[in-house]
């Protein structure tokens, strides 16, 4: 199930709340903002390196970050 904030429906592994990271979209169950994962991927880090650096994340978090970026581009 996906969360909906404003006009955008978030992928299942992403959430945003005013009380966490100033309302920025974060990976569900963490305080890790989606933009951080996207920046790391853009800089050339692999999903495996990111997952090793953040053991609380699952591959689904990475996929959801990319899905979020693609939806954001469609707005």
C-alpha positions in Angstrom: 0.0 0.0 0.0 1.3 3.4 -0.9 1.1 6.6 1.2 -0.4 9.7 -0.2 0.7 13.2 0.7 -0.6 16.2 -1.1 -1.1 15.3 -4.8 1.6 12.7 -5.0 1.2 9.1 -4.0 4.4 7.7 -2.5 5.8 4.2 -3.3 5.2 1.7 -0.5 8.7 2.1 1.1 8.6 5.9 1.3 6.8 8.2 3.7 6.8 11.8 4.7 5.7 13.4 7.9 6.1 16.9 9.3 7.8 15.5 12.4 10.5 13.7 10.5 13.3 15.4 8.5 11.1 18.6 8.0 8.6 16.7 6.0 11.0 15.5 3.3 10.2 12.1 1.8 12.2 9.4 3.7 12.6 5.7 3.5 9.9 4.1 5.6 11.0 3.2 9.1 14.2 5.4 8.9 15.2 9.0 8.9 17.1 8.6 5.6 15.8 11.0 3.0 15.1 9.7 -0.5 17.3 12.5 -1.9 20.3 11.0 -0.2 19.9 7.6 -1.9 19.3 9.3 -5.2 22.5 11.4 -4.8 24.5 8.3 -4.0 23.2 6.5 -7.0 23.9 9.5 -9.2 27.4 9.7 -7.9 28.0 6.1 -9.1 27.5 4.1 -5.9 25.9 0.7 -6.4 22.8 -0.5 -4.6 25.1 -3.1 -2.9 27.4 -0.4 -1.5 24.4 1.6 -0.2 22.8 -1.4 1.4 26.1 -2.3 3.1 26.5 1.3 4.4 22.9 1.3 5.7 22.1 -2.2 6.9 18.6 -1.2 7.9 17.6 -0.8 4.3 16.3 -3.4 1.9 16.6 -3.5 -1.9 13.0 -2.4 -2.0 14.0 0.9 -0.4 16.4 1.6 -3.3 13.8 0.6 -5.9 11.2 2.8 -4.2 13.6 5.8 -4.3 14.0 5.4 -8.0 10.3 5.0 -8.5 9.8 8.2 -6.5 12.2 10.0 -8.7 10.5 8.8 -11.9 7.1 9.9 -10.5 8.5 13.3 -9.5 9.7 13.7 -13.1 6.2 13.1 -14.4 4.6 15.9 -12.4 
